[in-house]
Each structure stands twice: as C-alpha cells, then as structure tokens.
C-alpha cells in the first residue's frame, strides 16, 4: 500500500474517497457535452472527426476513459 493510499484509508477521508468517482463523472459528463456542441471547424482544430466526437459524446457518464 502506498503512503497516499494509507492516508486515504482512514475514516476522516472516507467521504473524499467516495466523492472522487462522482467528481470524475461530473467532469467527464461536462466534457462530453462540450465535445458534442463543437462545430466541424472546432473539431478539426483538435484533430477529431465528427463521427468520433459523436461517439464519444454519446457515451454514458459512468463510462470513464482509460486512465481515469
């Protein structure tokens, strides 16, 4: 167990551990809504085609990207 993990295992941080997924879900949901609202020019600027953006924007909030 890492030092960070042992600190977060205490009762004082239990609510923090429970709120981390909620915060990630909110952030991912907001990012996907924003992605879905971009126009073709904006999508080209970030290097994503409309089909990929639509597919990503339609994923449910609990389906987190790799590494999150």
SERO-4910 file (N, C-alpha, C, O; in steps of 0.05 Angstrom, whole numbers):
BEGIN
 pado doro    nc1    nc2    nc3   cac1   cac2   cac3    cc1    cc2    cc3    oc1    oc2    oc3
  Unk    A     17    -23      0      0      0      0     18     25      0     37     27     16
  Unk    A     12     44    -18     28     68    -19     21     86      4      1     83     18
  Unk    A     38    106      9     34    125     31      7    139     27     -8    143     45
  Unk    A      3    148      2    -22    162     -5    -47    144      1    -66    154     13
  Unk    A    -45    119     -7    -68    101     -3    -72     96     27    -95     95     36
  Unk    A    -51     95     43    -55     90     72    -67    115     85    -82    112    104
  Unk    A    -60    139     75    -73    163     86   -102    163     80   -119    170     97
  Unk    A   -109    156     56   -138    156     48   -154    133     59   -178    132     55
  Unk    A   -141    114     73   -156     92     84   -168     99    111   -185     84    121
  Unk    A   -161    122    123   -171    130    149   -200    140    146   -209    148    125
  Unk    A   -215    139    168   -243    147    168   -247    176    160   -268    183    149
  Unk    A   -228    194    166   -231    222    160   -233    227    130   -244    247    121
  Unk    A   -221    209    115   -220    213     86   -240    195     71   -239    194     46
  Unk    A   -256    180     86   -275    162     73   -294    177     53   -298    167     31
  Unk    A   -304    200     62   -322    215     44   -308    225     20   -319    227     -2
  Unk    A   -282    232     23   -266    241      0   -264    218    -21   -267    223    -45
  Unk    A   -258    194    -11   -255    171    -30   -281    166    -44   -281    159    -68
  Unk    A   -304    169    -30   -329    164    -43   -337    186    -63   -351    181    -82
  Unk    A   -327    211    -58   -334    233    -76   -317    234   -101   -324    247   -121
  Unk    A   -293    220   -101   -276    221   -124   -290    211   -150   -288    225   -170
  Unk    A   -303    188   -150   -316    180   -174   -338    199   -183   -342    204   -207
  Unk    A   -353    210   -164   -374    229   -170   -362    254   -185   -373    263   -205
  Unk    A   -340    264   -174   -327    287   -187   -317    280   -215   -319    296   -233
  Unk    A   -307    256   -219   -297    247   -245   -321    245   -264   -319    253   -288
  Unk    A   -343    234   -255   -367    231   -272   -377    258   -281   -385    261   -304
  Unk    A   -378    277   -262   -388    303   -269   -370    316   -290   -380    328   -309
  Unk    A   -344    315   -286   -325    327   -304   -327    314   -332   -327    328   -352
  Unk    A   -328    287   -333   -329    273   -358   -356    280   -372   -356    284   -397
  Unk    A   -377    281   -357   -403    287   -369   -403    316   -381   -413    320   -403
  Unk    A   -391    335   -367   -389    362   -377   -371    363   -402   -378    376   -422
  Unk    A   -349    349   -402   -331    349   -425   -344    336   -449   -341    346   -472
  Unk    A   -360    316   -445   -374    303   -468   -396    321   -479   -400    321   -503
  Unk    A   -410    335   -462   -430    354   -472   -416    376   -489   -426    383   -510
  Unk    A   -394    386   -479   -379    406   -493   -369    396   -520   -371    409   -541
  Unk    A   -359    372   -520   -349    359   -545   -372    357   -565   -368    362   -589
  Unk    A   -395    349   -555   -418    346   -573   -428    372   -585   -443    372   -605
  Unk    A   -421    394   -573   -430    420   -582   -410    434   -601   -416    456   -612
  Unk    A   -387    422   -606   -367    434   -624   -376    432   -653   -388    412   -661
  Unk    A   -369    452   -669   -375    451   -698   -352    437   -712   -331    431   -701
  Unk    A   -355    434   -738   -335    420   -755   -308    433   -753   -287    419   -751
  Unk    A   -307    459   -755   -282    474   -754   -268    470   -727   -244    465   -726
  Unk    A   -282    471   -705   -271    467   -679   -261    438   -676   -239    434   -664
  Unk    A   -276    419   -686   -267    391   -685   -241    387   -700   -223    373   -691
  Unk    A   -239    399   -724   -214    397   -740   -191    409   -724   -169    399   -725
  Unk    A   -196    431   -710   -174    444   -695   -163    425   -673   -139    426   -668
  Unk    A   -180    408   -662   -170    390   -641   -163    362   -653   -156    344   -638
  Unk    A   -167    359   -679   -159    334   -692   -178    311   -689   -170    288   -689
  Unk    A   -204    317   -687   -224    296   -684   -245    300   -705   -254    322   -711
  Unk    A   -253    278   -717   -275    280   -738   -302    279   -724   -304    271   -700
  Unk    A   -323    286   -738   -350    288   -727   -360    261   -716   -374    260   -696
  Unk    A   -354    240   -730   -363    213   -722   -351    205   -695   -365    195   -678
  Unk    A   -325    210   -692   -311    203   -667   -322    220   -645   -327    210   -623
  Unk    A   -326    246   -650   -336    264   -629   -364    256   -621   -371    256   -597
  Unk    A   -381    249   -640   -408    240   -634   -408    214   -617   -424    212   -598
  Unk    A   -391    196   -625   -389    170   -610   -380    175   -581   -392    164   -562
  Unk    A   -360    192   -577   -350    198   -550   -371    214   -534   -375    208   -511
  Unk    A   -384    233   -547   -404    249   -533   -428    233   -524   -442    241   -505
  Unk    A   -434    211   -538   -457    195   -531   -452    174   -510   -471    161   -501
  Unk    A   -427    171   -502   -420    151   -481   -433    160   -454   -434    184   -449
  Unk    A   -442    141   -438   -453    148   -412   -432    159   -393   -408    153   -396
  Unk    A   -440    176   -373   -421    189   -355   -405    169   -339   -382    176   -332
  Unk    A   -415    146   -333   -400    127   -317   -379    111   -333   -363     97   -321
  Unk    A   -380    114   -359   -360    100   -376   -336    118   -379   -333    133   -399
  Unk    A   -318    116   -359   -295    134   -359   -274    125   -379   -271    101   -384
  Unk    A   -259    145   -390   -238    138   -409   -215    123   -394   -214    124   -370
  Unk    A   -199    109   -409   -175     96   -397   -158    115   -381   -154    138   -390
  Unk    A   -149    106   -359   -131    123   -343   -144    141   -323   -131    156   -308
  Unk    A   -171    140   -321   -185    158   -302   -193    142   -277   -205    154   -259
***
